[in-house]
Amino acid sequence: MKQGFFITGTDTGVGKTAATVALMTYFKRQEQTVVGMKPIASGCENIDGVLKNEDALLLQQHASMPLSYQKINSYSFLEPVSPHLAVDKEVIRLDKIIQDADFLSTQADILLVEGVGGWLVPLNNQGDTVETLATVLDLPVILVVGIRLGCINHAHLSYRAIQASGVNCAGWLAMCLEPEMLKIRENIATIKKTIDSPLLGVLPYSKVLDFELLANNIFFD
């Protein structure tokens, strides 16, 4: 597989998709082609007879080239619940996701794979989790930390779990979620002391998502 990253988060709703699209925008500015993948998505809607997810559609829209939705989103489920609860007769198979990821990696310089929920979210009833998926894809991990009350603990626990998995954590992104939050800078500074991997960007709160603005605040070495 070519260069890429696996994007995980401290929880559901911390801005993984916004961070992923911001990263796509950043890499395109570096004159690199990029594709985003959300292999598992729950909380989909029926569009012309096909279950599609809003976040996955956003990744498809911002890819450097047109791609089949089914390659970007290997498994889609109607209900907005944990994947292992959303499955009925269909079982989430990691080998299918790996096959789709391998294909996408041949289409661009960089592949960004967005996980579902947090690091230990179960994917099926066979014991696979987001951690398992990230491990088999063998991509460096970027942790998106939702900056809100409780973020220090969530960041620390998630980072510990990623370290325990033995995967490479390339860094973390601070996603500001609450414009009125007290001591945002101090919270981020505390997390920075807790996490050994580099801070790759502080993504400001925006009522209407502006991916160009978010990309301005990413600073890979």
N, C-alpha and C positions, 0 to 999 in steps of 0.2 A: 504494500500500500504506500502511496506517495505521502507527502507531508500533510499533516492534519492535526486536529485537536478534538477531544471529546469534551463537550460542555455540560457540566453538571451544576447543581445549585444546592443551597442550604435548605431548600424547601420548595414546595409548589408555590407558584405565584411570585417568585423573586426576580423575574425578568430575564430568564434564560434565553427566550426567543429574541427579545430586544437586544440582549448582549451578543447573541449569535449573528444577528443581522448587522449590528454595529461592527463586529469583527469582519464580516464579509465585505462591508463597505471599506474598512481599513485596508484589507489586503488588496482589494481592487485598486485602491489608490497607489499601492506599491507595484502596480502593473502586473499583478498575478491574477490568474483566473481562479475562481472559487465556487464551490457548491456547498449548500447546506442540506443536512439530512435530519429528519425527525422520525426515526424508524418506528416508534410506537407513540400513538396519540389516542387518548381517550377524550371524550367530549367533542364529537364530530357532528356534522350535519349532512343530511342527504342532499347532494347537489347533482342533479341529472342522473339519479339512480346510483351514485357513488358516494360513499361516506368520505368526507374530506374535513380536515382540521384547519382552523383559521391560522394557527401558527405555522403549520407545514406549508400552507399556501403562501405565506409570507416568505418563507425560505425559498420556495420555488420561484417566486416573483423576483427575488434579488440575486439569483444565481447568474453566473456570467454567460450562461447559454440556456436555451430551452431544454427542459428535461421532463420526463414522464412523472406524473404525480405519484404513481405507484412505486417508483424507485426511491423517491424522497421519503415517502411514508409507507413503510412495509406493512404495518398493521394499524388499522384504524377502528375505533370502537365508538359507539353512539353515546354511551353514558359517561359523564365526567367523574369516573372513579378510578381507583388504583387498577392497573392493567390486569392483575391476577383475578380481580373481581369482575372485570368487564368481559373476560373471555367466556364464551359459551361452548360451542363445539370446536372452535378454532383454538389451537394451542400456539402460543408464541414460540417460534423456533429460532434460535440464535444463528443457525447455519444459513437461514434465508436472509437474515439481516446482514450477515457477513458477506453473502453473495452480492446483495444490493450495494453495500458499502464498497466492495471491491470494484464493481462496475463504475460507481460514481467517482471513485478515486482515479480512474483512467480518463475522466472527462475534464479534469481541471488540475491546476497546480496544487490546490489546497482543498481538503475536505473537512468540513466542520460537522460533527455529529452531536445533535442536542439530545440529551437524555430526557427521561420523564420523571417529574418529581425530584426527590432527593436521592442521595447515593445508595441507600439501602431499600428503595422501593421494590417490592416483589413484582416480577414480570409474568410469572406463571405459577402453577402449582407443582413444578418440578424443582423448585429451590433456586431458580435463576433470579437475579436482582440486577439493578442498574450497575452495580459493582461488577457483576459477572460479565455483562455486556461490554463495559469499558475495558475489562481485562482481556477479553478475547479479541476485541478490535485492536488492542495494543497501540492506542494513540495517547499522546500526552494529554493530561486532564487540565482543564481550566475550570476553577471553581467560581461560580457567581454567588456573591454574598449579598443578600437583600439587606440594605442598611435600614433597619427599623429596630424598635425596642426588642431586645433579646438577641440581636445579631452577633454579639461577641461570643456568647455561648454556642449558638448554632454554627458559627464559623469555626470555632475551635473543635467542636465535636466532628463536624464534617471533614475537616482537614486531617484530624487524627485517623478517621476511618479510611480516608484515601491513602494516607501513609501506610496504614496497616495492610492495605491491599497489595502493596508493593509496586503500584503503578507510578509513573512519573507525573508529578504535579508541576506543570509548566508555570503556574502562577494563578492569581485570583483577580477578579474584577469586583469593585464595590459598586453596586447598583443602588442609587439613592431612590427610595420609594416614597418617603414622606417629607414634603417640603417644610413642614413645621416641626420636624423632629429636633429635639434639643441636642446640642453638642455632637453634631454629625462628624465634624473633623476629629474630635477627640475619640469617638467610637472607632473611626477608621484607623486612627493612629494606634489605638490599643490592639486592634486586630492585626495590624502590621507587625507588631511586636510578637504576636502569638504564632503567626504563620511564617515559616522559613522561606517559602516560595515567594517570588517577587509579586508586588502589586503591579498589575498591568494597566490599570486605569481606574479612574473614579468617574462613573457615568452619572451625570446630573439628572435630577428629577425634571421631567417634562410632561405637562398635562397632555399634550399631543406629541406622540413620539416623533423625534427628529433624528434619524439615523446618521445624518451627516454631522450633526452636533455631537452625538454620542461618540462617533468615530474620532472626532477631534480630541477626545479625552482618553484615547487609548495610546499607551506608550510602550510598545515592545522595544527591547534593546536592539 
